Each structure stands twice: as structure tokens, then as C-alpha cells.
């Protein structure tokens, strides 16, 4: 298994995660996590989120460990706009090194924060 993924957007929806991953029970493996130093905003021109660095903010989400086949399916869903980026999140068990799909900062719609 690879480093856990930090999910913070549409993949937190149980129906979306099940459909995209092909694993209906995967949602039970999500563990709450918080990513400090980042802010969730919209990806320019879309209803989807991305992250930008912001020392005063934090993003709630979840960590999930998956194997290569599911990782490939999730990567296809995320598309070319996003790159797996190393991050460190806080969980109930402490700090965890993970990876999050984050778009280039120029793709972020900074003025339009996530609800």
C-alpha cells in the first residue's frame, strides 16, 4: 500500500467514493483528518475544490489507504488538473504523512472560498 490519501472534496461523499473506486465499503475505512496551513477553494470554472496554502487556515477531511488499482481509479477521476502532493495531516493518532490531489495555484479561484 502507498501513503494514505488525504481526501477533502467530492471523494468524501460515500456514493461518489463507492462509484469511482468500485468498492462500496471503502467509506468505512475513512479516518477523520485535518490539514493545517491550507485553505479549500474552488477550482477555477468548476464546482470542484482544490487547496491553496494559507498559514491561518485548516481543512477538514479524511485519510484513506488504498492499493494501486483503486489509486489508479481515483487518479482517473481526479484528472490532469490535480497532482498528488505530499502533505502532513493530523489524525486522532497524531501526525500522518499523506498525499492530496491539489491543482496548480493558478487554477484556484482564490476569491471564491469553499462553503
MOPAC internal coordinates of N, CA, C and O (Angstrom, degrees):
PM7 1SCF
backbone

  N    0.0000 0     0.00 0     0.00 0    0    0    0
  C    1.4590 1     0.00 0     0.00 0    1    0    0
  C    1.5247 1   109.60 1     0.00 0    2    1    0
  O    1.2310 1   121.49 1   -33.24 1    3    2    1
  N    1.3024 1   114.75 1   146.76 1    3    2    1
  C    1.4567 1   120.34 1   179.06 1    5    3    2
  C    1.5259 1   109.38 1   -88.80 1    6    5    3
  O    1.2310 1   121.08 1    -0.07 1    7    6    5
  N    1.3296 1   115.55 1   179.93 1    7    6    5
  C    1.4687 1   120.75 1   176.64 1    9    7    6
  C    1.5211 1   108.41 1   -56.90 1   10    9    7
  O    1.2310 1   120.36 1   -30.91 1   11   10    9
  N    1.3293 1   116.91 1   149.09 1   11   10    9
  C    1.4680 1   118.32 1   179.61 1   13   11   10
  C    1.5245 1   111.26 1   -64.10 1   14   13   11
  O    1.2310 1   122.01 1   -23.98 1   15   14   13
  N    1.3044 1   113.76 1   156.02 1   15   14   13
  C    1.4501 1   121.05 1   175.44 1   17   15   14
  C    1.5201 1   108.73 1   -94.79 1   18   17   15
  O    1.2310 1   120.51 1   -37.23 1   19   18   17
  N    1.3198 1   116.64 1   142.77 1   19   18   17
  C    1.4594 1   121.26 1   170.20 1   21   19   18
  C    1.5204 1   106.05 1  -100.54 1   22   21   19
  O    1.2310 1   120.77 1   -64.23 1   23   22   21
  N    1.3224 1   116.14 1   115.77 1   23   22   21
  C    1.4630 1   122.12 1   179.43 1   25   23   22
  C    1.5215 1   108.53 1  -102.67 1   26   25   23
  O    1.2310 1   120.64 1   -42.61 1   27   26   25
  N    1.3365 1   116.38 1   137.39 1   27   26   25
  C    1.4626 1   119.75 1  -175.56 1   29   27   26
  C    1.5206 1   113.00 1  -140.54 1   30   29   27
  O    1.2310 1   120.27 1  -175.98 1   31   30   29
  N    1.3212 1   117.09 1     4.02 1   31   30   29
  C    1.4620 1   119.67 1  -175.04 1   33   31   30
  C    1.5108 1   112.69 1  -134.78 1   34   33   31
  O    1.2310 1   120.76 1    50.49 1   35   34   33
  N    1.3215 1   116.16 1  -129.51 1   35   34   33
  C    1.4620 1   121.59 1  -172.55 1   37   35   34
  C    1.5228 1   113.20 1   -62.82 1   38   37   35
  O    1.2310 1   119.63 1   153.43 1   39   38   37
  N    1.3226 1   118.30 1   -26.57 1   39   38   37
  C    1.4657 1   119.87 1   179.59 1   41   39   38
  C    1.5286 1   112.69 1   -72.25 1   42   41   39
  O    1.2310 1   119.69 1   172.74 1   43   42   41
  N    1.3209 1   118.19 1    -7.26 1   43   42   41
  C    1.4630 1   120.76 1   172.83 1   45   43   42
  C    1.5292 1   111.34 1   -77.38 1   46   45   43
  O    1.2310 1   120.14 1   162.79 1   47   46   45
  N    1.3161 1   117.34 1   -17.21 1   47   46   45
  C    1.4616 1   121.43 1   177.21 1   49   47   46
  C    1.5311 1   107.76 1   -73.19 1   50   49   47
  O    1.2310 1   119.93 1   -59.76 1   51   50   49
  N    1.3404 1   117.74 1   120.24 1   51   50   49
  C    1.4745 1   120.37 1  -176.38 1   53   51   50
  C    1.5295 1   113.80 1   -55.13 1   54   53   51
  O    1.2310 1   120.21 1   141.93 1   55   54   53
  N    1.3307 1   117.21 1   -38.07 1   55   54   53
  C    1.4661 1   119.92 1  -179.61 1   57   55   54
  C    1.5261 1   111.60 1   -68.71 1   58   57   55
  O    1.2310 1   120.65 1   137.72 1   59   58   57
  N    1.3317 1   116.37 1   -42.28 1   59   58   57
  C    1.4633 1   120.50 1   178.67 1   61   59   58
  C    1.5281 1   109.93 1   -65.24 1   62   61   59
  O    1.2310 1   120.16 1   133.35 1   63   62   61
  N    1.3214 1   117.31 1   -46.65 1   63   62   61
  C    1.4626 1   120.58 1  -179.60 1   65   63   62
  C    1.5233 1   111.20 1   -60.44 1   66   65   63
  O    1.2310 1   119.84 1   136.46 1   67   66   65
  N    1.3205 1   117.91 1   -43.54 1   67   66   65
  C    1.4669 1   121.34 1   179.68 1   69   67   66
  C    1.5258 1   111.06 1   -64.01 1   70   69   67
  O    1.2310 1   120.47 1   134.73 1   71   70   69
  N    1.3240 1   116.71 1   -45.27 1   71   70   69
  C    1.4645 1   120.54 1  -178.42 1   73   71   70
  C    1.5247 1   111.60 1   -65.01 1   74   73   71
  O    1.2310 1   120.61 1   133.03 1   75   74   73
  N    1.3186 1   116.45 1   -46.97 1   75   74   73
  C    1.4647 1   120.76 1  -175.96 1   77   75   74
  C    1.5261 1   111.94 1   -70.51 1   78   77   75
  O    1.2310 1   120.47 1   138.22 1   79   78   77
  N    1.3194 1   116.70 1   -41.78 1   79   78   77
  C    1.4659 1   120.78 1  -176.85 1   81   79   78
  C    1.5158 1   113.15 1   -79.90 1   82   81   79
  O    1.2310 1   120.62 1   155.21 1   83   82   81
  N    1.3418 1   116.42 1   -24.79 1   83   82   81
  C    1.4547 1   119.81 1  -174.09 1   85   83   82
  C    1.5195 1   112.74 1    78.63 1   86   85   83
  O    1.2310 1   120.18 1  -171.01 1   87   86   85
  N    1.3342 1   117.26 1     8.99 1   87   86   85
  C    1.4698 1   123.63 1  -177.92 1   89   87   86
  C    1.5260 1   109.58 1  -124.10 1   90   89   87
  O    1.2310 1   119.72 1   -84.75 1   91   90   89
  N    1.3432 1   118.15 1    95.25 1   91   90   89
  C    1.4650 1   120.65 1  -176.91 1   93   91   90
  C    1.5316 1   114.51 1   -58.10 1   94   93   91
  O    1.2310 1   119.25 1   148.60 1   95   94   93
  N    1.3156 1   119.04 1   -31.40 1   95   94   93
  C    1.4603 1   121.64 1  -177.66 1   97   95   94
  C    1.5135 1   114.98 1   -87.12 1   98   97   95
  O    1.2310 1   120.22 1  -178.95 1   99   98   97
  N    1.3177 1   117.18 1     1.05 1   99   98   97
  C    1.4641 1   120.64 1  -175.90 1  101   99   98
  C    1.5244 1   112.48 1   -60.74 1  102  101   99
  O    1.2310 1   120.04 1   148.38 1  103  102  101
  N    1.3069 1   117.53 1   -31.62 1  103  102  101
  C    1.4608 1   121.60 1  -177.81 1  105  103  102
  C    1.5277 1   111.69 1   -58.36 1  106  105  103
  O    1.2310 1   119.99 1   151.64 1  107  106  105
  N    1.3283 1   117.62 1   -28.36 1  107  106  105
  C    1.4681 1   120.68 1   179.86 1  109  107  106
  C    1.5241 1   112.24 1   -68.74 1  110  109  107
  O    1.2310 1   120.25 1   165.10 1  111  110  109
  N    1.3236 1   117.12 1   -14.90 1  111  110  109
  C    1.4630 1   120.66 1  -179.86 1  113  111  110
  C    1.5311 1   112.98 1   -93.77 1  114  113  111
  O    1.2310 1   120.03 1  -179.70 1  115  114  113
  N    1.3215 1   117.54 1     0.30 1  115  114  113
  C    1.4651 1   120.50 1   177.44 1  117  115  114
  C    1.5208 1   109.46 1   -70.98 1  118  117  115
  O    1.2310 1   120.45 1   -44.96 1  119  118  117
  N    1.3287 1   116.74 1   135.04 1  119  118  117
  C    1.4653 1   122.24 1   176.54 1  121  119  118
  C    1.5280 1   107.96 1  -121.03 1  122  121  119
  O    1.2310 1   119.66 1   -51.48 1  123  122  121
  N    1.3211 1   118.25 1   128.52 1  123  122  121
  C    1.4697 1   120.75 1  -178.95 1  125  123  122
  C    1.5315 1   111.61 1   -54.80 1  126  125  123
  O    1.2310 1   121.42 1   -38.12 1  127  126  125
  N    1.3184 1   114.89 1   141.88 1  127  126  125
  C    1.4719 1   121.07 1  -179.82 1  129  127  126
  C    1.5212 1   108.97 1  -151.21 1  130  129  127
  O    1.2310 1   121.64 1   -20.55 1  131  130  129
  N    1.3221 1   114.47 1   159.45 1  131  130  129
  C    1.4775 1   121.46 1   179.72 1  133  131  130
  C    1.5228 1   108.31 1  -133.76 1  134  133  131
  O    1.2310 1   121.28 1   -46.14 1  135  134  133
  N    1.3167 1   115.15 1   133.86 1  135  134  133
  C    1.4645 1   122.22 1   179.93 1  137  135  134
  C    1.5226 1   108.97 1  -110.78 1  138  137  135
  O    1.2310 1   120.35 1   -72.89 1  139  138  137
  N    1.3230 1   116.94 1   107.11 1  139  138  137
  C    1.4656 1   122.13 1   179.83 1  141  139  138
  C    1.5265 1   110.04 1   -81.94 1  142  141  139
  O    1.2310 1   121.41 1   -30.35 1  143  142  141
  N    1.3365 1   114.90 1   149.65 1  143  142  141
  C    1.4584 1   120.69 1   175.90 1  145  143  142
  C    1.5180 1   114.63 1    85.61 1  146  145  143
  O    1.2310 1   120.73 1  -167.05 1  147  146  145
  N    1.3201 1   116.21 1    12.95 1  147  146  145
  C    1.4635 1   121.64 1   179.56 1  149  147  146
  C    1.5221 1   109.06 1  -136.15 1  150  149  147
  O    1.2310 1   121.29 1   -22.58 1  151  150  149
  N    1.3471 1   115.15 1   157.42 1  151  150  149
  C    1.4615 1   122.18 1   177.16 1  153  151  150
  C    1.5281 1   108.49 1  -130.86 1  154  153  151
  O    1.2310 1   120.83 1   -41.11 1  155  154  153
  N    1.3335 1   116.02 1   138.89 1  155  154  153
  C    1.4739 1   121.49 1   178.47 1  157  155  154
  C    1.5246 1   108.42 1   -87.77 1  158  157  155
  O    1.2310 1   121.06 1   -51.46 1  159  158  157
  N    1.3250 1   115.57 1   128.54 1  159  158  157
  C    1.4646 1   123.00 1   177.97 1  161  159  158
  C    1.5285 1   107.71 1  -136.62 1  162  161  159
  O    1.2310 1   120.67 1    -6.04 1  163  162  161
  N    1.3025 1   116.32 1   173.96 1  163  162  161
  C    1.4638 1   120.16 1   177.65 1  165  163  162
  C    1.5271 1   111.00 1   -80.67 1  166  165  163
  O    1.2310 1   121.39 1   -33.88 1  167  166  165
  N    1.3206 1   114.95 1   146.12 1  167  166  165
  C    1.4523 1   121.44 1   168.68 1  169  167  166
  C    1.5239 1   105.87 1   -74.35 1  170  169  167
  O    1.2310 1   120.35 1   -53.73 1  171  170  169
  N    1.2970 1   116.93 1   126.27 1  171  170  169
  C    1.4729 1   122.59 1  -173.25 1  173  171  170
  C    1.5349 1   111.92 1   -46.74 1  174  173  171
  O    1.2310 1   121.59 1   -54.35 1  175  174  173
  N    1.3391 1   114.57 1   125.65 1  175  174  173
  C    1.4586 1   120.51 1   175.48 1  177  175  174
  C    1.5190 1   115.01 1    77.16 1  178  177  175
  O    1.2310 1   119.80 1  -167.74 1  179  178  177
  N    1.3403 1   117.99 1    12.26 1  179  178  177
  C    1.4638 1   120.55 1  -178.68 1  181  179  178
  C    1.5302 1   109.91 1  -135.56 1  182  181  179
  O    1.2310 1   120.41 1   -10.95 1  183  182  181
  N    1.3301 1   116.83 1   169.05 1  183  182  181
  C    1.4660 1   120.44 1   172.72 1  185  183  182
  C    1.5313 1   112.14 1   -92.05 1  186  185  183
  O    1.2310 1   119.98 1  -167.24 1  187  186  185
  N    1.3320 1   117.64 1    12.76 1  187  186  185
  C    1.4680 1   122.21 1  -174.74 1  189  187  186
  C    1.5177 1   111.60 1  -101.14 1  190  189  187
  O    1.2310 1   120.45 1   -29.30 1  191  190  189
  N    1.3392 1   116.75 1   150.70 1  191  190  189
  C    1.4607 1   119.37 1  -179.26 1  193  191  190
  C    1.5225 1   113.47 1   -89.33 1  194  193  191
  O    1.2310 1   121.93 1   -18.82 1  195  194  193
  N    1.3118 1   113.91 1   161.18 1  195  194  193
  C    1.4582 1   123.29 1   165.99 1  197  195  194
  C    1.5228 1   105.90 1  -144.84 1  198  197  195
  O    1.2310 1   120.48 1    -0.62 1  199  198  197
  N    1.3015 1   116.68 1   179.38 1  199  198  197
  C    1.4610 1   121.37 1  -178.91 1  201  199  198
  C    1.5091 1   110.63 1  -120.51 1  202  201  199
  O    1.2310 1   121.26 1   -33.33 1  203  202  201
  N    1.3392 1   115.19 1   146.67 1  203  202  201
  C    1.4619 1   121.40 1   170.74 1  205  203  202
  C    1.5208 1   107.66 1  -129.54 1  206  205  203
  O    1.2310 1   120.65 1   -30.55 1  207  206  205
  N    1.2998 1   116.37 1   149.45 1  207  206  205
  C    1.4501 1   120.45 1   178.36 1  209  207  206
  C    1.5144 1   111.30 1   -66.06 1  210  209  207
  O    1.2310 1   120.75 1   -45.72 1  211  210  209
  N    1.3393 1   116.18 1   134.28 1  211  210  209
  C    1.4615 1   122.26 1   178.59 1  213  211  210
  C    1.5254 1   107.04 1  -158.79 1  214  213  211
  O    1.2310 1   120.57 1   -75.58 1  215  214  213
  N    1.3120 1   116.51 1   104.42 1  215  214  213
  C    1.4669 1   121.60 1  -173.39 1  217  215  214
  C    1.5257 1   113.62 1   -57.88 1  218  217  215
  O    1.2310 1   119.90 1   155.77 1  219  218  217
  N    1.3333 1   117.80 1   -24.23 1  219  218  217
  C    1.4613 1   120.97 1  -176.76 1  221  219  218
  C    1.5252 1   113.88 1   -92.73 1  222  221  219
  O    1.2310 1   119.68 1  -178.16 1  223  222  221
  N    1.3049 1   118.22 1     1.84 1  223  222  221
  C    1.4668 1   121.42 1  -174.84 1  225  223  222
  C    1.5274 1   111.59 1  -119.42 1  226  225  223
  O    1.2310 1   121.10 1    -8.77 1  227  226  225
  N    1.3290 1   115.50 1   171.23 1  227  226  225
  C    1.4645 1   122.89 1   174.62 1  229  227  226
  C    1.5257 1   108.10 1  -151.33 1  230  229  227
  O    1.2310 1   120.77 1   -27.59 1  231  230  229
  N    1.3036 1   116.12 1   152.41 1  231  230  229
  C    1.4619 1   122.49 1  -177.92 1  233  231  230
  C    1.5177 1   109.24 1  -119.95 1  234  233  231
  O    1.2310 1   120.77 1   -52.50 1  235  234  233
  N    1.3312 1   116.14 1   127.50 1  235  234  233
  C    1.4566 1   120.66 1   174.21 1  237  235  234
  C    1.5195 1   109.24 1   -86.91 1  238  237  235
  O    1.2310 1   121.30 1   -36.78 1  239  238  237
  N    1.3158 1   115.11 1   143.22 1  239  238  237
  C    1.4579 1   121.11 1   179.37 1  241  239  238
  C    1.5080 1   109.25 1  -166.31 1  242  241  239
  O    1.2310 1   120.93 1    35.55 1  243  242  241
  N    1.3288 1   115.84 1  -144.45 1  243  242  241
  C    1.4598 1   120.78 1  -179.55 1  245  243  242
  C    1.5179 1   109.31 1  -152.13 1  246  245  243
  O    1.2310 1   121.13 1   -26.65 1  247  246  245
  N    1.3346 1   115.45 1   153.35 1  247  246  245
  C    1.4591 1   120.34 1   173.28 1  249  247  246
  C    1.5242 1   108.66 1  -104.14 1  250  249  247
  O    1.2310 1   121.84 1   -29.70 1  251  250  249
  N    1.3245 1   114.09 1   150.30 1  251  250  249
  C    1.4505 1   121.36 1  -177.36 1  253  251  250
  C    1.5169 1   108.86 1  -149.45 1  254  253  251
  O    1.2310 1   120.70 1   -49.65 1  255  254  253
  N    1.3196 1   116.26 1   130.35 1  255  254  253
  C    1.4720 1   121.16 1   173.76 1  257  255  254
  C    1.5189 1   108.56 1   -97.13 1  258  257  255
  O    1.2310 1   120.93 1   -48.40 1  259  258  257
  N    1.3258 1   115.82 1   131.60 1  259  258  257
  C    1.4609 1   121.37 1   178.67 1  261  259  258
  C    1.5227 1   109.29 1  -136.93 1  262  261  259
  O    1.2310 1   121.07 1   -20.63 1  263  262  261
  N    1.3003 1   115.55 1   159.37 1  263  262  261
  C    1.4563 1   121.57 1   175.29 1  265  263  262
  C    1.5206 1   111.21 1   -85.43 1  266  265  263
  O    1.2310 1   120.09 1    -2.46 1  267  266  265
  N    1.3199 1   117.43 1   177.54 1  267  266  265
  C    1.4648 1   122.19 1  -175.74 1  269  267  266
  C    1.5268 1   114.54 1   -59.96 1  270  269  267
  O    1.2310 1   119.62 1   141.77 1  271  270  269
  N    1.3309 1   118.34 1   -38.23 1  271  270  269
  C    1.4695 1   120.09 1  -177.53 1  273  271  270
  C    1.5239 1   111.02 1   -65.83 1  274  273  271
  O    1.2310 1   120.55 1   134.40 1  275  274  273
  N    1.3183 1   116.55 1   -45.60 1  275  274  273
  C    1.4705 1   119.30 1   179.31 1  277  275  274
  C    1.5201 1   110.10 1   -69.53 1  278  277  275
  O    1.2310 1   120.01 1   140.55 1  279  278  277
  N    1.3259 1   117.59 1   -39.45 1  279  278  277
  C    1.4656 1   120.49 1   177.28 1  281  279  278
  C    1.5253 1   110.04 1   -56.53 1  282  281  279
  O    1.2310 1   120.03 1   137.61 1  283  282  281
  N    1.3166 1   117.54 1   -42.39 1  283  282  281
  C    1.4697 1   121.45 1   179.50 1  285  283  282
  C    1.5287 1   110.75 1   -63.31 1  286  285  283
  O    1.2310 1   120.15 1   139.45 1  287  286  285
  N    1.3316 1   117.32 1   -40.55 1  287  286  285
  C    1.4676 1   120.33 1   178.91 1  289  287  286
  C    1.5239 1   110.93 1   -65.82 1  290  289  287
  O    1.2310 1   120.49 1   137.04 1  291  290  289
  N    1.3291 1   116.67 1   -42.96 1  291  290  289
  C    1.4635 1   120.51 1   179.11 1  293  291  290
  C    1.5299 1   110.79 1   -65.75 1  294  293  291
  O    1.2310 1   120.30 1   141.44 1  295  294  293
  N    1.3259 1   117.03 1   -38.56 1  295  294  293
  C    1.4681 1   120.89 1   178.79 1  297  295  294
  C    1.5242 1   111.17 1   -63.45 1  298  297  295
  O    1.2310 1   120.59 1   140.75 1  299  298  297
  N    1.3188 1   116.47 1   -39.25 1  299  298  297
  C    1.4615 1   120.18 1   177.28 1  301  299  298
  C    1.5230 1   109.99 1   -62.76 1  302  301  299
  O    1.2310 1   120.35 1   137.68 1  303  302  301
  N    1.3179 1   116.94 1   -42.32 1  303  302  301
  C    1.4626 1   121.54 1   177.88 1  305  303  302
  C    1.5300 1   110.84 1   -61.60 1  306  305  303
  O    1.2310 1   120.53 1   135.10 1  307  306  305
  N    1.3227 1   116.59 1   -44.90 1  307  306  305
  C    1.4702 1   120.44 1  -177.87 1  309  307  306
  C    1.5262 1   111.84 1   -65.22 1  310  309  307
  O    1.2310 1   119.84 1   145.30 1  311  310  309
  N    1.3004 1   117.91 1   -34.70 1  311  310  309
  C    1.4596 1   121.43 1   176.06 1  313  311  310
  C    1.5165 1   113.89 1    82.17 1  314  313  311
  O    1.2310 1   121.75 1     2.38 1  315  314  313
  N    1.3243 1   114.25 1  -177.62 1  315  314  313
  C    1.4675 1   121.45 1  -174.58 1  317  315  314
  C    1.5157 1   114.73 1   -76.38 1  318  317  315
  O    1.2310 1   119.93 1   166.05 1  319  318  317
  N    1.3203 1   117.74 1   -13.95 1  319  318  317
  C    1.4685 1   119.86 1  -179.61 1  321  319  318
  C    1.5255 1   111.94 1   -70.82 1  322  321  319
  O    1.2310 1   120.59 1   157.63 1  323  322  321
  N    1.3176 1   116.48 1   -22.37 1  323  322  321
  C    1.4648 1   121.49 1  -174.80 1  325  323  322
  C    1.5228 1   111.26 1  -109.59 1  326  325  323
  O    1.2310 1   121.41 1   -34.36 1  327  326  325
  N    1.3462 1   114.91 1   145.64 1  327  326  325
  C    1.4624 1   122.23 1   177.97 1  329  327  326
  C    1.5231 1   107.72 1  -124.89 1  330  329  327
  O    1.2310 1   120.31 1   -44.65 1  331  330  329
  N    1.3389 1   117.02 1   135.35 1  331  330  329
  C    1.4630 1   119.73 1   175.51 1  333  331  330
  C    1.5194 1   108.43 1   -66.66 1  334  333  331
  O    1.2310 1   121.12 1   -58.37 1  335  334  333
  N    1.3062 1   115.46 1   121.63 1  335  334  333
  C    1.4598 1   122.98 1  -173.56 1  337  335  334
  C    1.5286 1   109.59 1  -122.25 1  338  337  335
  O    1.2310 1   119.65 1   -48.42 1  339  338  337
  N    1.3378 1   118.27 1   131.58 1  339  338  337
  C    1.4699 1   119.76 1   177.76 1  341  339  338
  C    1.5269 1   111.51 1   -65.89 1  342  341  339
  O    1.2310 1   120.98 1   -44.66 1  343  342  341
  N    1.3341 1   115.74 1   135.34 1  343  342  341
  C    1.4622 1   122.78 1   177.25 1  345  343  342
  C    1.5259 1   107.75 1  -141.84 1  346  345  343
  O    1.2310 1   120.84 1   -15.15 1  347  346  345
  N    1.3101 1   116.00 1   164.85 1  347  346  345
  C    1.4666 1   121.24 1   172.79 1  349  347  346
  C    1.5156 1   107.29 1  -121.39 1  350  349  347
  O    1.2310 1   120.96 1   -57.76 1  351  350  349
  N    1.3155 1   115.77 1   122.24 1  351  350  349
  C    1.4587 1   121.79 1  -177.90 1  353  351  350
  C    1.5256 1   109.70 1  -112.49 1  354  353  351
  O    1.2310 1   121.12 1   -18.39 1  355  354  353
  N    1.3118 1   115.46 1   161.61 1  355  354  353
  C    1.4505 1   121.29 1   176.31 1  357  355  354
  C    1.5219 1   108.71 1  -106.01 1  358  357  355
  O    1.2310 1   120.91 1   -49.40 1  359  358  357
  N    1.3342 1   115.86 1   130.60 1  359  358  357
  C    1.4635 1   122.27 1   177.36 1  361  359  358
  C    1.5259 1   108.23 1  -124.13 1  362  361  359
  O    1.2310 1   120.64 1    -0.15 1  363  362  361
  N    1.3025 1   116.38 1   179.85 1  363  362  361
  C    1.4650 1   120.81 1   177.17 1  365  363  362
  C    1.5305 1   111.08 1   -60.89 1  366  365  363
  O    1.2310 1   120.33 1   156.72 1  367  366  365
  N    1.3110 1   116.97 1   -23.28 1  367  366  365
  C    1.4731 1   121.87 1  -179.90 1  369  367  366
  C    1.5256 1   113.08 1   -96.45 1  370  369  367
  O    1.2310 1   120.10 1  -174.77 1  371  370  369
  N    1.3260 1   117.42 1     5.23 1  371  370  369
  C    1.4586 1   121.08 1   179.75 1  373  371  370
  C    1.5134 1   112.21 1   109.08 1  374  373  371
  O    1.2310 1   121.19 1    18.99 1  375  374  373
  N    1.3275 1   115.34 1  -161.01 1  375  374  373
  C    1.4625 1   121.83 1  -177.42 1  377  375  374
  C    1.5254 1   110.53 1   -73.18 1  378  377  375
  O    1.2310 1   121.43 1   -41.05 1  379  378  377
  N    1.3327 1   114.88 1   138.95 1  379  378  377
  C    1.4612 1   121.86 1   179.92 1  381  379  378
  C    1.5154 1   108.35 1  -134.45 1  382  381  379
  O    1.2310 1   120.87 1   -49.13 1  383  382  381
  N    1.3262 1   115.94 1   130.87 1  383  382  381
  C    1.4624 1   120.21 1   173.32 1  385  383  382
  C    1.5169 1   107.77 1   -80.36 1  386  385  383
  O    1.2310 1   121.18 1   -50.98 1  387  386  385
  N    1.3236 1   115.36 1   129.02 1  387  386  385
  C    1.4583 1   121.33 1  -176.81 1  389  387  386
  C    1.5282 1   109.24 1  -140.95 1  390  389  387
  O    1.2310 1   121.16 1     4.46 1  391  390  389
  N    1.3053 1   115.39 1  -175.54 1  391  390  389
  C    1.4665 1   121.54 1   174.44 1  393  391  390
  C    1.5166 1   108.07 1  -132.03 1  394  393  391
  O    1.2310 1   120.75 1   -36.84 1  395  394  393
  N    1.3218 1   116.18 1   143.16 1  395  394  393
  C    1.4638 1   122.02 1   179.25 1  397  395  394
  C    1.5191 1   109.42 1  -129.74 1  398  397  395
  O    1.2310 1   120.67 1   -35.56 1  399  398  397
  N    1.3214 1   116.33 1   144.44 1  399  398  397
  C    1.4584 1   119.86 1   174.23 1  401  399  398
  C    1.5170 1   107.84 1   -79.64 1  402  401  399
  O    1.2310 1   121.12 1   -63.03 1  403  402  401
  N    1.3317 1   115.47 1   116.97 1  403  402  401
  C    1.4606 1   122.10 1  -177.89 1  405  403  402
  C    1.5275 1   108.10 1  -131.55 1  406  405  403
  O    1.2310 1   120.86 1   -44.68 1  407  406  405
  N    1.3255 1   115.95 1   135.32 1  407  406  405
  C    1.4673 1   120.86 1   177.53 1  409  407  406
  C    1.5231 1   109.83 1   -83.98 1  410  409  407
  O    1.2310 1   120.81 1   -19.08 1  411  410  409
  N    1.3170 1   116.05 1   160.92 1  411  410  409
  C    1.4630 1   121.18 1   174.50 1  413  411  410
  C    1.5162 1   109.11 1   -57.31 1  414  413  411
  O    1.2310 1   120.60 1   -36.41 1  415  414  413
  N    1.3171 1   116.45 1   143.59 1  415  414  413
  C    1.4586 1   120.89 1  -175.62 1  417  415  414
  C    1.5293 1   112.06 1   -57.96 1  418  417  415
  O    1.2310 1   119.43 1   149.19 1  419  418  417
  N    1.3169 1   118.69 1   -30.81 1  419  418  417
  C    1.4600 1   120.10 1   179.85 1  421  419  418
  C    1.5296 1   112.00 1   -67.82 1  422  421  419
  O    1.2310 1   119.83 1   163.40 1  423  422  421
  N    1.3410 1   117.94 1   -16.60 1  423  422  421
  C    1.4689 1   122.05 1   177.12 1  425  423  422
  C    1.5232 1   112.24 1   -86.78 1  426  425  423
  O    1.2310 1   120.15 1   171.69 1  427  426  425
  N    1.3244 1   117.32 1    -8.31 1  427  426  425
  C    1.4633 1   121.25 1  -176.82 1  429  427  426
  C    1.5231 1   110.70 1   -81.98 1  430  429  427
  O    1.2310 1   121.22 1   -41.84 1  431  430  429
  N    1.3062 1   115.27 1   138.16 1  431  430  429
  C    1.4566 1   121.34 1   175.29 1  433  431  430
  C    1.5273 1   106.64 1   -94.67 1  434  433  431
  O    1.2310 1   121.43 1   -97.93 1  435  434  433
  N    1.3274 1   114.87 1    82.07 1  435  434  433
  C    1.4622 1   122.99 1  -169.35 1  437  435  434
  C    1.5249 1   111.78 1   -58.53 1  438  437  435
  O    1.2310 1   119.39 1   140.61 1  439  438  437
  N    1.3111 1   118.77 1   -39.39 1  439  438  437
  C    1.4638 1   121.21 1  -176.18 1  441  439  438
  C    1.5270 1   112.54 1   -71.59 1  442  441  439
  O    1.2310 1   120.51 1   161.77 1  443  442  441
  N    1.3138 1   116.63 1   -18.23 1  443  442  441
  C    1.4737 1   120.53 1  -177.12 1  445  443  442
  C    1.5142 1   109.34 1  -108.02 1  446  445  443
  O    1.2310 1   120.88 1   -92.11 1  447  446  445
  N    1.3180 1   115.93 1    87.89 1  447  446  445
  C    1.4504 1   121.60 1  -179.34 1  449  447  446
  C    1.5132 1   112.63 1   -69.84 1  450  449  447
  O    1.2310 1   121.28 1   -22.57 1  451  450  449
  N    1.3068 1   115.16 1   157.43 1  451  450  449
  C    1.4653 1   122.13 1   179.86 1  453  451  450
  C    1.5198 1   109.70 1   -70.83 1  454  453  451
  O    1.2310 1   119.91 1   -37.14 1  455  454  453
  N    1.3258 1   117.79 1   142.86 1  455  454  453
  C    1.4738 1   119.97 1  -178.94 1  457  455  454
  C    1.5234 1   112.85 1   -62.07 1  458  457  455
  O    1.2310 1   120.10 1   180.00 1  459  458  457

